[in-house]
Amino acid sequence: MVNTTFIRAIRDNLFDFVAPEHCAICNKHIKPNSAQFKMLCYACLNSIPYAPPPNIIRNRFFEHFSEDKVAIDGATALISLKENAQYLEAIHKFKYAGLSQLAYEYGKLLGRRMQIDGMTEYNYIIPVPIHKVKYRERGYNQSYHISLGLIEFVAGEMSDEFVKRNQYTITQTALSKEQRKRNVGNIFELNKKFDPNGSRILLVDDVLTTGSTINSLAKSLKSAGAERCDCATVAIA
């Protein structure tokens, strides 16, 4: 009888020789079957510059919006980008270079963080949508793949069809606070078959800066009757 374990080991070692996996943070080789993650090594997993607690992250919204304009009820994030530029480069890789596996792995880590924060029970989980033009440019929505990792730890029905982005907006990176607010005004449209009335909703995105985009989405959902809108992002800038 053929030893399937032996054959599997040969296959994995051969694949590793032809197309080895490398850590997206430090670029060191990750040996097959030696790590839980395919794109993050143990050293970098153990060195994550963690974001501050949820109450401090939510206060970010009050720095940019008056109290009556804040639609986000709770907020959490995994990484503080102020601590280590390498982690920002890794986010650029899954956002612009097509590394959806990396977005998924970050989502798993974010889900574990949410368990610690006690943010695990929702009716719906909504990846912040991108416009169809950007989807064609990138080939996927990174927030959707983050959500795929996150739902292993957080309860809720997840779909990228609840909401669509009906306006193409320029990237937020180089915009001022006021420009960011204008850039995301009234850009989301809810699916007519989706009824958020009375529901608890989690919004998922890659990076929280001023919070203009995710707060705009929360406003749209609350206008449609959502009871609570929390947000979870891989990083806080």
Secondary structure, DSSP 8 states (H G I E B T S, - for coil): ---HHHHHHHHHHHHHHHS-EE-TTT--EE-TTSSS-SS--HHHHTT--B---HHHHHHHHHHHS-GGG----EEEEEEETTS-HHHHHHHHHHHHS--HHHHHHHHHHHHHHHHHHT--EEEEEEE----HHHHHHHSS-HHHHHHHHHTTTSEEEE-SSSEEE-S----STT--HHHHHHHTTT-EEE-TT---TT-EEEEEEEEESS-HHHHHHHHHHHHTT-SEEEEEEEEE-
